[in-house]
Amino acid sequence: MLNIEKEVAAMERMTVNQLRIKYADVFGEGTNGRNKVWLLKRIAWRMQANEEGDLSERARKRAFEIANDADLRMLPPRQSKLSVDSSERTVTKKVGIAHSNELLPGTKLQRIYKGETFSVTVLESGFEFQGERFKSLTAVAKAVTEKHWNGFHFFGLRQPRSAK
């Protein structure tokens, strides 16, 4: 008979690599998981299911019904944010621009947000978006998202802090 408390106590003293080996023994296949708590829970659950029996056929059918009724993804996965197309000076993929506040007038910025492409043109003083003038990219980002965003971050013109 399995004493689950004893097994869990023994597993808590194991390293993550030892737990991954135990996982492979219990499940019959390896895992990429490296979170100790997750590994402990999964292994303990499987050991208990092996000992006491798995789901009943009725529960298995109900789970299958619920899974079939699940919502499907309606939007495609996000594409990479931005890059530079030299022919039109259009930014469409992140390229590590040195100083994000040195945008030349006429530069077009594009951002795909929630499946829709938004284009902004850099003016001498400000930005044009959908026929309107904005003082800052932040104002444009707020018009697009209806939330406060730093405009340079939204359009991918700033490098992450760790990349500086």
HELIX and SHEET records of a PDB file:
HELIX    1   1 ILE A    4  GLU A   12  1                                   9    
HELIX    2   2 VAL A   16  PHE A   27  1                                  12    
HELIX    3   3 LYS A   36  GLU A   52  1                                  17    
HELIX    4   4 GLU A   57  ASN A   68  1                                  12    
HELIX    5   5 LEU A  137  THR A  145  1                                   9    
HELIX    6   6 GLY A  151  PHE A  154  1                                   4    
HELIX    7   7 ARG A  161  ALA A  163  5                                   3    
SHEET    1   A 6 VAL A  84  ASP A  85  0                                        
SHEET    2   A 6 THR A  90  VAL A  91 -1                                        
SHEET    3   A 6 LYS A 108  TYR A 113  1                                        
SHEET    4   A 6 GLU A 116  LEU A 123 -1                                        
SHEET    5   A 6 GLY A 126  PHE A 129 -1                                        
SHEET    6   A 6 GLU A 132  PHE A 134 -1                                        
END                                                                             
